[in-house]
Amino acid sequence: MAEAAVDAEPAQIRPASMATVVAASTAGTAFEWYDFFIFGNLVQVISRNFFAQLGPTAGLIASLALFGVGFAFRPLGALVFGRLGDQIGRKAAFLTCVLMMGGATFLIGALPTSAQAGAIAPILLILLRVLQGAAVGGQYGGAAIFVAEHAPADRRGYFTGWVQTSAAFGLTAALAVIFVTRRSLGEEAFAAWGWRLPFFASAVLVAASIWMRLRLTESPAFQQLKAEGGASAAPYAEAFGRWSNLKLVLIAFLGIMCAQGAYWYTVFFYADVFMEKFLKVEGDYANLVIMIGALVSAPSYVFFGWLSDRVGRKLVMWGGMTLGLVALFPAFMVISQAANPALTHAARTTPVVVVADPADCSLQFDITGKARPVTSCDIAKSLLAGGGVGYANRPAPAGSLAVVQVGARRLAAPEGRGLSGPALKAASAAFSAQLSKALAAAGYPAGSDPAQRDGPLLIGVFLVLVIAATALYGPMAAALAELFPMRVRYTALSLPYHVGAGWIGGFQPVASFSIVVATGDIYAGLWYPAIFTAVSVVCCLLFFPETRGRSLAPA
């Protein structure tokens, strides 16, 4: 009877009304993803404008870490807005979120740089990223649940698949605006002030999003729950204090969200860093590759959502994450060969080795701006990593200077301890010039040569990774909505989603990049998504239930 009751509600909705629900939820969520994604795709520019004092490598790590800060606060937003959504309503929760997101994004574009305002600039940037993270934390769960609770059970995967496209539309819009602005202004003007324009453009999108969201009505299932007096008075205690619900939260996190967070952000964010930093591909070309992947992903989300209505959510999601795990390392290696064959040839025929005292080598992970590479080892590794050059590590006797071997050449890195700031800068610059000459003589190119680059192969292999990501993500909204009971659905769904996407996914770029800096292996960062995806492959197979067709009505 419960199944019939919930299906009867959406069946009474006119097709235009269902279309409005899907369009408003998807478009509004896409606008918020646009706001969030423009920061992720401008980390190189953000690094130069807000963290220039750290140097190129530490500055990029700081920008990537700040990208992760926004994600770190997504679980907080999930808790705050999840409670609001379970007690007051889905519509009120995600209407509030869009106002927070839009305001924070616009203000980022208006911030002074560190050169203009000193330390206050990155502090203000961090605060605005926190607001963005909290807003996104309340957004996704509301949109996914809102559509799922309106949709007929036999088409729930298809309709919620449109919500999943919002990430693709938001990412595509962000990349397109950045690409057009970059090409129109030129790289110098874009880096100086043009980067602000994509942030300012969000004001128009926010206004459109608010207008669309105001046209929506509360979901039928939640209206029924409120009418029966069944709304939870204590969503936190009910969602996380009862084992029956907490078990579902853990299953959702381990079974699908570990993979979704680590793998999805590897494909759509770290791949851009990988191409630009390690393969020396120009920024607009790397953005174009990611944009093509995002465009292909949009219909793929809907397709895999539709497919899950027929063969089940679990099979489609498990197939996607398994394909992604198997393809991860081979695909990035092929991308390297296709994007910069001269670089991969040089790395294979003339490998670079850092011979150093391990005690003098640090992880070089510092976002405070106080640390500097001063030891011989750190100076050598920071310059190599900053230039995107992979290297092997070999221990040297204690107390000895680090030596960089480029084929038969041996270059001793300077020791910076005891040097003044200007003297350290001069010594590092002199060594950098020697190192650049040695690398050029060994065949290491200064950039990716478009004439040698195999664009079709690069894009084709990248799309394999995209298809795996969309198979995992497409049915996810429906599966998560069906997994949790009505009374705590918003709270219980939002937390594991945003811990996975916010913490595991948000910190994936900085974690992977830091692993590469520490090891010298440009592929070592892929172990981060590989391990988390492997956890979900096993847990999804063993513990995640098939949810297709479950009732979403109050129990």
C-alpha positions as CSV (number, residue, x, y, z in Angstrom):
1,M,0.0,0.0,0.0
2,A,2.9,2.4,0.8
3,E,4.4,1.8,-2.7
4,A,1.1,2.6,-4.3
5,A,0.6,5.7,-2.2
6,V,3.9,7.3,-3.1
7,D,3.6,6.4,-6.7
8,A,0.1,7.9,-6.9
9,E,1.4,11.3,-5.9
10,P,3.9,11.9,-8.7
11,A,1.4,10.3,-11.2
12,Q,-1.0,13.2,-10.5
13,I,1.6,15.8,-11.4
14,R,1.2,17.2,-14.9
15,P,4.1,16.5,-17.2
16,A,4.9,20.2,-17.3
17,S,5.0,20.3,-13.5
18,M,7.5,17.4,-13.4
19,A,9.5,19.1,-16.1
20,T,9.6,22.3,-14.0
21,V,10.7,20.4,-11.0
22,V,13.6,18.8,-12.9
23,A,14.6,21.9,-14.8
24,A,14.5,24.2,-11.7
25,S,16.4,21.7,-9.5
26,T,19.0,20.9,-12.2
27,A,19.6,24.5,-13.4
28,G,19.8,25.9,-9.9
29,T,22.2,23.2,-8.9
30,A,24.3,23.7,-12.0
31,F,24.6,27.4,-11.2
32,E,25.9,26.6,-7.8
33,W,28.4,24.1,-9.2
34,Y,29.5,26.8,-11.6
35,D,30.3,29.0,-8.6
36,F,32.2,26.3,-6.9
37,F,34.1,25.0,-10.0
38,I,35.5,28.3,-11.3
39,F,37.8,28.3,-8.2
40,G,39.0,24.8,-8.9
41,N,39.9,25.6,-12.5
42,L,41.7,28.8,-11.6
43,V,44.0,27.4,-8.9
44,Q,47.1,28.4,-10.9
45,V,45.9,32.0,-11.2
46,I,44.7,32.0,-7.6
47,S,48.2,30.8,-6.6
48,R,49.9,33.7,-8.3
49,N,47.5,36.3,-6.9
50,F,47.1,35.2,-3.3
51,F,50.1,32.9,-2.5
52,A,52.9,34.3,-4.7
53,Q,55.1,34.7,-1.6
54,L,55.3,30.9,-1.2
55,G,56.9,30.2,-4.6
56,P,55.4,28.2,-7.5
57,T,55.3,24.8,-5.9
58,A,54.2,25.7,-2.4
59,G,51.8,28.3,-3.8
60,L,50.1,25.8,-6.0
61,I,49.8,23.3,-3.1
62,A,48.3,26.1,-1.0
63,S,45.7,26.9,-3.7
64,L,44.8,23.3,-4.1
65,A,44.5,23.0,-0.3
66,L,42.2,26.1,-0.3
67,F,40.2,24.4,-3.0
68,G,39.9,21.5,-0.5
69,V,38.9,23.9,2.4
70,G,35.6,24.6,0.6
71,F,35.0,20.9,0.4
72,A,36.0,20.4,4.1
73,F,33.1,22.5,5.2
74,R,30.5,20.7,3.0
75,P,29.7,18.2,5.8
76,L,28.9,21.1,8.1
77,G,26.5,22.5,5.6
78,A,25.0,19.0,5.1
79,L,24.2,18.9,8.8
80,V,22.9,22.4,9.1
81,F,20.7,22.3,6.0
82,G,19.9,18.6,6.3
83,R,18.2,19.4,9.6
84,L,16.4,22.4,8.1
85,G,15.3,20.2,5.2
86,D,14.0,17.4,7.4
87,Q,12.2,19.7,9.8
88,I,10.9,22.6,7.7
89,G,11.1,21.5,4.1
90,R,13.3,20.7,1.1
91,K,12.6,23.9,-0.8
92,A,13.5,26.4,2.0
93,A,16.8,24.6,2.6
94,F,18.2,24.8,-0.9
95,L,16.8,28.3,-1.6
96,T,18.9,29.5,1.3
97,C,21.9,27.7,-0.1
98,V,21.9,29.5,-3.4
99,L,21.9,32.9,-1.7
100,M,25.0,32.0,0.3
101,M,26.8,30.5,-2.6
102,G,26.1,33.4,-5.0
103,G,27.1,36.1,-2.5
104,A,30.4,34.4,-1.6
105,T,31.3,33.8,-5.2
106,F,30.7,37.4,-6.2
107,L,32.8,38.7,-3.3
108,I,35.8,36.4,-4.3
109,G,35.9,38.3,-7.6
110,A,36.1,41.6,-5.7
111,L,38.9,40.6,-3.3
112,P,42.2,42.4,-3.2
113,T,45.2,40.3,-4.0
114,S,48.0,39.6,-1.5
115,A,50.1,42.2,-3.3
116,Q,47.4,44.8,-2.7
117,A,46.3,43.9,0.9
118,G,49.0,41.5,2.2
119,A,48.0,38.7,4.6
120,I,44.3,39.9,4.8
121,A,43.7,38.8,1.2
122,P,44.2,35.0,1.6
123,I,42.4,35.2,5.0
124,L,39.3,36.7,3.4
125,L,39.6,34.2,0.5
126,I,39.5,31.3,3.0
127,L,36.4,32.7,4.8
128,L,34.5,33.0,1.5
129,R,35.6,29.4,0.6
130,V,34.1,28.2,3.9
131,L,30.8,29.9,3.1
132,Q,30.8,28.3,-0.4
133,G,31.5,24.9,1.1
134,A,28.7,25.1,3.6
135,A,26.3,26.2,0.9
136,V,27.1,23.3,-1.4
137,G,26.8,21.0,1.5
138,G,23.1,21.8,1.8
139,Q,22.4,22.0,-1.9
140,Y,22.9,18.6,-3.4
141,G,20.9,16.6,-1.0
142,G,17.9,18.9,-1.3
143,A,17.9,18.8,-5.1
144,A,18.4,15.1,-5.4
145,I,15.7,14.3,-2.8
146,F,13.3,16.9,-4.2
147,V,13.3,15.4,-7.7
148,A,13.3,11.8,-6.3
149,E,10.3,12.5,-4.2
150,H,8.4,13.9,-7.1
151,A,9.3,11.2,-9.6
152,P,7.5,7.9,-10.4
153,A,9.3,4.9,-8.9
154,D,9.9,3.3,-12.3
155,R,11.6,6.5,-13.7
156,R,13.3,7.8,-10.6
157,G,16.8,7.0,-12.0
158,Y,16.1,8.8,-15.2
159,F,14.7,12.0,-13.6
160,T,17.4,12.2,-10.9
161,G,20.0,11.5,-13.6
162,W,19.2,15.1,-14.7
163,V,20.2,16.4,-11.3
164,Q,23.5,14.6,-11.8
165,T,24.0,16.5,-15.0
166,S,24.1,19.7,-13.0
167,A,27.7,19.1,-12.2
168,A,28.6,18.7,-15.9
169,F,26.6,21.8,-16.8
170,G,28.2,23.8,-14.0
171,L,31.7,22.6,-14.9
172,T,31.2,23.2,-18.6
173,A,29.9,26.7,-18.0
174,A,32.8,27.5,-15.7
175,L,35.3,26.1,-18.2
176,A,33.6,27.9,-21.1
177,V,33.6,31.3,-19.4
178,I,37.2,30.9,-18.3
179,F,38.2,29.8,-21.8
180,V,36.5,32.7,-23.6
181,T,37.7,35.2,-21.1
182,R,41.3,33.9,-21.4
183,R,41.3,34.0,-25.2
184,S,39.6,37.4,-25.4
185,L,41.9,39.2,-22.9
186,G,45.1,37.3,-23.4
187,E,47.0,35.4,-20.7
188,E,48.7,38.5,-19.3
189,A,45.5,40.5,-18.7
190,F,43.6,37.5,-17.6
191,A,46.2,36.7,-14.9
192,A,46.3,40.3,-13.8
193,W,42.6,41.1,-13.5
194,G,40.5,39.1,-16.0
195,W,40.2,36.1,-13.7
196,R,37.7,38.2,-11.7
197,L,35.1,38.2,-14.5
198,P,34.0,34.6,-14.2
199,F,33.3,35.2,-10.5
200,F,31.3,38.4,-11.3
201,A,29.3,36.5,-13.9
202,S,27.8,34.4,-11.1
203,A,25.5,37.3,-10.1
204,V,23.3,36.8,-13.2
205,L,23.2,33.1,-12.6
206,V,22.2,33.5,-9.0
207,A,19.3,35.8,-9.9
208,A,18.1,33.2,-12.5
209,S,18.4,30.4,-9.9
210,I,16.4,32.2,-7.3
211,W,13.6,33.0,-9.8
212,M,13.4,29.3,-10.8
213,R,13.5,28.0,-7.2
214,L,10.7,30.3,-6.1
215,R,8.4,28.6,-8.7
216,L,8.7,25.2,-7.0
217,T,6.4,23.7,-4.4
218,E,7.3,21.3,-1.6
219,S,7.6,17.6,-2.6
220,P,4.4,15.5,-2.2
221,A,6.1,13.0,0.0
222,F,7.3,15.6,2.5
223,Q,3.8,17.3,2.4
224,Q,2.3,14.0,3.4
225,L,4.8,13.5,6.2
226,K,4.1,17.0,7.6
227,A,0.4,16.5,7.3
228,E,0.6,13.3,9.3
229,G,2.8,15.0,11.9
230,G,5.7,12.7,11.2
231,A,8.6,15.1,10.6
232,S,11.5,14.2,12.8
233,A,12.0,16.4,15.9
234,A,15.6,15.3,16.3
235,P,17.1,14.4,12.9
236,Y,20.7,14.0,14.2
237,A,19.8,11.6,16.9
238,E,17.5,9.6,14.7
239,A,19.9,9.5,11.7
240,F,23.1,8.8,13.6
241,G,22.0,7.6,17.0
242,R,20.0,4.6,15.7
243,W,22.1,1.7,14.4
244,S,19.5,0.9,11.7
245,N,20.1,4.3,10.2
246,L,23.7,4.7,11.0
247,K,24.5,1.4,9.3
248,L,23.0,2.8,6.1
249,V,25.1,6.0,6.4
250,L,28.3,3.8,6.7
251,I,27.2,1.6,3.8
252,A,26.6,4.7,1.6
253,F,29.9,6.2,2.5
254,L,32.1,3.1,2.1
255,G,30.0,1.5,-0.7
256,I,29.9,4.4,-3.2
257,M,31.0,7.7,-1.8
258,C,34.7,6.8,-1.3
259,A,34.9,6.0,-5.0
260,Q,32.8,8.9,-6.1
261,G,34.8,11.5,-4.1
262,A,38.2,10.2,-5.1
263,Y,37.6,9.1,-8.6
264,W,35.3,11.8,-9.9
265,Y,37.5,14.6,-8.7
266,T,40.6,12.9,-10.2
267,V,38.9,12.8,-13.6
268,F,37.5,16.3,-13.7
269,F,40.0,18.3,-11.6
270,Y,43.3,16.5,-11.0
271,A,43.5,15.6,-14.7
272,D,43.7,19.3,-15.4
273,V,46.5,19.8,-12.9
274,F,48.3,16.7,-14.2
275,M,48.2,18.0,-17.8
276,E,49.2,21.5,-17.1
277,K,51.8,20.9,-14.4
278,F,53.4,17.6,-15.3
279,L,52.8,17.3,-19.0
280,K,53.3,21.1,-19.7
281,V,50.1,21.4,-21.7
282,E,48.9,25.0,-22.1
283,G,46.1,25.9,-19.8
284,D,43.4,26.6,-22.4
285,Y,44.0,23.3,-24.1
286,A,43.8,21.4,-20.9
287,N,40.6,23.2,-20.1
288,L,39.2,22.3,-23.5
289,V,39.9,18.6,-22.9
290,I,38.1,18.7,-19.5
291,M,35.2,20.7,-21.1
292,I,34.8,18.0,-23.8
293,G,34.7,15.4,-21.1
294,A,32.1,17.4,-19.2
295,L,29.9,17.8,-22.3
296,V,30.0,14.1,-22.9
297,S,29.2,13.3,-19.3
298,A,26.0,15.3,-19.3
299,P,23.9,12.8,-21.4
300,S,25.8,9.9,-19.9
301,Y,24.5,10.7,-16.4
302,V,20.9,10.6,-17.7
303,F,21.6,7.4,-19.7
304,F,23.1,5.5,-16.7
305,G,20.3,6.8,-14.5
306,W,17.8,5.4,-17.0
307,L,19.7,2.2,-17.3
308,S,19.6,1.7,-13.5
309,D,15.8,1.9,-13.7
310,R,16.0,-1.3,-15.8
311,V,18.9,-3.3,-14.5
312,G,19.3,-1.9,-11.0
313,R,21.3,0.9,-9.3
314,K,24.0,-1.4,-7.8
315,L,25.1,-3.1,-11.0
316,V,25.5,0.1,-12.9
317,M,27.4,1.9,-10.1
318,W,29.7,-1.0,-9.3
319,G,30.5,-1.5,-13.0
320,G,31.5,2.2,-13.3
321,M,33.8,2.2,-10.3
322,T,35.4,-1.1,-11.3
323,L,36.1,0.2,-14.9
324,G,37.5,3.3,-13.4
325,L,39.8,1.4,-11.1
326,V,41.1,-0.9,-13.8
327,A,41.6,2.0,-16.3
328,L,43.1,4.6,-14.0
329,F,46.9,4.1,-14.3
330,P,47.0,2.9,-17.9
331,A,44.8,5.8,-19.0
332,F,47.0,8.5,-17.4
333,M,50.1,6.9,-18.9
334,V,48.6,7.0,-22.4
335,I,47.5,10.6,-21.8
336,S,51.1,11.4,-21.0
337,Q,52.3,9.9,-24.2
338,A,49.6,11.6,-26.3
339,A,50.0,15.0,-24.6
340,N,53.8,15.3,-24.6
341,P,55.6,12.4,-26.3
342,A,59.0,14.3,-26.1
343,L,58.7,14.6,-22.4
344,T,57.8,10.9,-21.9
345,H,60.7,9.9,-24.2
346,A,63.2,12.1,-22.3
347,A,62.0,10.7,-18.9
348,R,62.4,7.2,-20.2
349,T,65.8,7.6,-21.9
350,T,67.4,10.2,-19.6
351,P,65.8,9.8,-16.1
352,V,66.4,12.4,-13.5
353,V,67.6,11.2,-10.1
354,V,67.8,13.2,-6.8
355,V,70.7,11.9,-4.6
356,A,70.2,13.4,-1.2
357,D,70.4,12.8,2.6
358,P,66.8,11.7,3.5
359,A,67.0,13.7,6.7
360,D,67.2,16.9,4.6
361,C,64.1,16.1,2.5
362,S,60.7,17.2,3.7
363,L,57.2,16.7,2.3
364,Q,57.1,20.5,1.4
365,F,53.4,20.7,2.4
366,D,52.9,24.0,4.0
367,I,49.9,26.4,3.6
368,T,50.9,29.0,6.2
369,G,53.5,30.8,4.1
370,K,56.2,30.5,6.8
371,A,58.1,27.5,5.4
372,R,60.7,27.8,2.6
373,P,62.7,25.2,0.8
374,V,66.1,25.9,2.4
375,T,67.8,22.5,2.6
376,S,69.8,21.3,-0.4
377,C,67.3,18.5,-1.0
378,D,64.2,20.7,-0.7
379,I,65.6,23.3,-3.1
380,A,66.3,20.6,-5.7
381,K,63.0,18.9,-5.4
382,S,60.9,22.1,-5.3
383,L,62.5,23.2,-8.6
384,L,62.0,19.9,-10.3
385,A,58.4,19.6,-9.0
386,G,57.7,23.2,-9.9
387,G,58.8,22.4,-13.4
388,G,56.8,19.3,-13.7
389,V,59.8,17.0,-14.0
390,G,59.6,13.5,-12.5
391,Y,62.5,12.1,-10.7
392,A,63.7,9.1,-8.7
393,N,65.1,9.3,-5.2
394,R,68.5,7.8,-4.1
395,P,69.9,8.2,-0.5
396,A,73.2,9.9,0.1
397,P,75.5,10.0,3.1
398,A,74.3,12.1,6.0
399,G,75.3,15.7,5.8
400,S,76.0,15.7,2.0
401,L,74.6,18.1,-0.4
402,A,71.8,17.0,-2.7
403,V,72.8,16.2,-6.3
404,V,70.5,16.2,-9.3
405,Q,71.6,13.7,-11.9
406,V,70.3,14.4,-15.4
407,G,71.7,11.5,-17.5
408,A,75.5,11.8,-17.1
409,R,75.4,15.3,-15.7
410,R,75.6,15.9,-11.9
411,L,74.4,19.2,-10.5
412,A,75.0,20.0,-6.8
413,A,72.0,21.9,-5.3
414,P,72.9,24.8,-3.0
415,E,72.4,24.7,0.8
416,G,70.2,27.5,2.0
417,R,70.5,27.2,5.7
418,G,72.3,30.2,7.1
419,L,71.7,32.3,4.0
420,S,69.8,35.6,4.1
421,G,66.6,35.9,2.1
422,P,68.1,37.6,-0.9
423,A,71.1,35.3,-0.9
424,L,68.9,32.2,-0.8
425,K,66.8,33.6,-3.7
426,A,69.9,34.3,-5.7
427,A,71.4,30.8,-5.1
428,S,68.1,29.1,-6.0
429,A,67.8,31.1,-9.2
430,A,71.4,30.3,-10.2
431,F,70.8,26.6,-9.6
432,S,67.4,26.8,-11.5
433,A,69.2,28.2,-14.5
434,Q,71.8,25.4,-14.5
435,L,69.1,22.8,-14.1
436,S,67.0,24.2,-16.9
437,K,69.9,24.1,-19.3
438,A,70.8,20.5,-18.3
439,L,67.1,19.4,-18.8
440,A,66.9,21.1,-22.2
441,A,70.2,19.4,-23.3
442,A,68.7,16.1,-22.2
443,G,65.7,16.6,-24.4
444,Y,63.2,17.7,-21.8
445,P,60.9,20.1,-23.6
446,A,59.8,23.5,-22.2
447,G,56.2,22.7,-23.1
448,S,53.9,20.4,-25.0
449,D,54.4,20.7,-28.8
450,P,50.9,20.9,-30.5
451,A,52.5,19.5,-33.7
452,Q,53.6,16.3,-31.8
453,R,50.5,16.0,-29.6
454,D,47.9,13.3,-30.4
455,G,44.7,15.1,-29.5
456,P,42.2,12.4,-30.6
457,L,44.1,9.8,-28.6
458,L,44.3,12.0,-25.5
459,I,40.6,12.9,-25.6
460,G,39.5,9.3,-26.5
461,V,41.4,7.8,-23.5
462,F,40.1,10.6,-21.2
463,L,36.6,9.8,-22.2
464,V,37.0,6.2,-21.0
465,L,37.7,7.7,-17.5
466,V,34.6,10.0,-18.0
467,I,32.3,7.1,-18.9
468,A,33.4,5.2,-15.8
469,A,32.7,8.3,-13.6
470,T,29.3,8.9,-15.1
471,A,28.2,5.2,-14.7
472,L,29.1,5.6,-11.0
473,Y,27.5,9.0,-10.5
474,G,24.4,8.8,-12.8
475,P,22.3,6.5,-10.6
476,M,23.7,7.7,-7.3
477,A,21.0,10.3,-6.5
478,A,18.2,7.8,-6.9
479,A,20.1,5.1,-4.9
480,L,20.9,7.4,-2.0
481,A,17.3,8.8,-1.8
482,E,15.9,5.2,-1.9
483,L,18.4,4.0,0.8
484,F,17.3,6.2,3.6
485,P,13.9,6.5,5.4
486,M,11.8,9.6,4.8
487,R,12.0,11.2,8.3
488,V,15.8,11.6,8.1
489,R,16.4,11.4,4.4
490,Y,17.9,14.9,3.9
491,T,20.2,14.7,6.9
492,A,21.3,11.0,6.5
493,L,21.9,11.3,2.7
494,S,23.8,14.6,2.8
495,L,26.4,13.7,5.4
496,P,28.0,10.7,3.7
497,Y,27.7,12.3,0.3
498,H,29.6,15.4,1.4
499,V,32.1,13.6,3.6
500,G,33.0,11.5,0.5
501,A,32.8,14.3,-2.1
502,G,34.0,17.1,0.3
503,W,36.8,15.5,2.3
504,I,37.9,12.6,0.1
505,G,37.2,14.3,-3.2
506,G,38.0,17.9,-2.2
507,F,41.4,17.1,-0.9
508,Q,42.3,14.7,-3.7
509,P,44.1,17.3,-5.9
510,V,46.3,18.6,-3.1
511,A,46.9,15.1,-1.6
512,S,47.9,13.6,-5.0
513,F,50.1,16.6,-6.0
514,S,51.9,16.4,-2.6
515,I,52.5,12.6,-3.1
516,V,54.1,13.4,-6.5
517,V,56.3,16.1,-4.9
518,A,57.4,13.7,-2.2
519,T,58.1,10.7,-4.5
520,G,59.1,12.3,-7.7
521,D,56.8,9.9,-9.6
522,I,54.1,11.8,-11.6
523,Y,51.9,8.8,-11.4
524,A,52.2,8.2,-7.7
525,G,49.4,10.6,-6.9
526,L,47.0,8.2,-8.6
527,W,47.3,5.8,-5.6
528,Y,45.1,8.1,-3.7
529,P,42.0,7.6,-5.9
530,A,42.9,4.0,-6.6
531,I,42.9,3.0,-2.9
532,F,39.6,4.8,-2.1
533,T,37.9,3.4,-5.3
534,A,39.1,-0.1,-4.4
535,V,37.4,0.2,-1.0
536,S,34.1,1.0,-2.6
537,V,34.4,-1.7,-5.2
538,V,34.6,-4.3,-2.4
539,C,32.1,-2.7,0.0
540,C,29.5,-2.0,-2.8
541,L,29.7,-5.6,-3.9
542,L,29.3,-7.0,-0.4
543,F,27.1,-4.6,1.5
544,F,25.2,-2.1,-0.7
545,P,21.6,-3.2,-1.2
546,E,19.7,-3.0,-4.5
547,T,17.3,0.0,-4.0
548,R,15.5,0.2,-7.3
549,G,11.7,0.7,-6.9
550,R,11.7,1.3,-3.2
551,S,8.9,3.4,-1.8
552,L,9.9,7.0,-0.8
553,A,6.6,7.5,1.2
554,P,6.7,8.0,5.0
555,A,6.9,4.6,6.8
